[in-house]
Amino acid sequence: MIDPTLMAAILDSLKDPLLFADTEHMIRYLNKAAITYYSEGESLLGRSLLDCHNEQSQRQIIEILAAMQAGEEERLITDNEKHRIYMRAVRGPDGQVLGYYERYEPPAG
């Protein structure tokens, strides 16, 4: 098993924000880029990701998590001139979804 300190260092080395939420939508991890990116920073830890979104986005997040629990691995949730954001499943050794994270990419083109 990888050392938690090493894992945090690896995730903190990413230049793009990474936010992990569990299957109850509770925010459990933010890398350094995410702490800087989100205006509420570290205070988001332990809060529901759903509380940070409007009703339409909440429904989308809940729907995607259900699709992930049925086998889907990743889905594009935002695609604009600033960036693309994907919601990606995190699975345990038994294949069960433990949660998900938001993954950022530069815009297409």
N, C-alpha and C positions, 0 to 999 in steps of 0.2 A: 504494500500500500504506500502511496506517495505521502510524504510528510505534508501536513496542512500548511505549514509556513512556506514550503517550497511551492505548493499549489497556489497560494495567495500571491506569491512573488511572480509566478508565471502569469496569472490573470491580471495582476497590476501592471505588467509590462505591455499589455495591449494598449494601443493608442485610442481605440474606440471604446465607448461605454459598454459595459456588460452588467446587466441586472439579472439576478436569478430569483425566481419566485417558486414556491412549492405548489403542490396540487390544491392547496387552499387559497392560493394567490397571495400568500404572505411573502413579502420581500425579505429574503434571507441573506443575500450577498450583493454588494456593489463593488466593482473594482474602482481603482483610483480615478480613472477617466469618468466613470458614472457618477462618482461623488461630486466631481467638478461640473459635469454636464447638467445634472438635475439640480434645479434651484434649491430644493430642500435637502440636498446632499445626504449625509449619513442619517439624518432624522427619518428617512424613509424606511430604514431597517426595522423590521417587525410590524410594518403597516401593510395593509392590503393594497396590492397593485390596482385593484378595481376602483379604490377610492381616488386614484389619480387620473381616472378616465371618465369620459361622458358615457351615457347609457348605451349608445351605439357601439362604442369601443369596448365597453364591458361585455356586451353580448358577443362581440367578435372574439374576445379573449376566451370566454367560457366555451364557445363553439369550437375554437381551435384546440383548446385543451382536451375536449371530448374526442375530437378527431385524432389527437395524439395518443390518447388512451386506447383508441381503436387501431393504432398502428402507424399513423402519419408521423413523420420525423420533423418536418419543417414546413413553414408557410410564410410567404411574403405578406407583410401586413401594411407596409408603407412604401411607396415608390414615388419620390418627387425629385426636384432638382437639387435638393440638399443631400439626400441619402436614401438608401433602401434599408428597411428594417424587417428582419425576419424573426419569427417566433420559432424556437428550436427546442425539441424535447430533450430532456436529460433522463436517462434510464438507468436503473440499477442492474446488477448482474443477472437478475431474473427477468429482465426486459420490461419490468413495470416502470411506469413514468413516476419519477421522483419530483418533477417540476419542469420548469422551462426557463429559457433565457431569451433576451432580446439581443439579436446580432445585427450589427450595422455594417453596411458596405457603402462605398462611394456610389454616386448615381450612375446609371447606365449611360453609355455613350462616351 
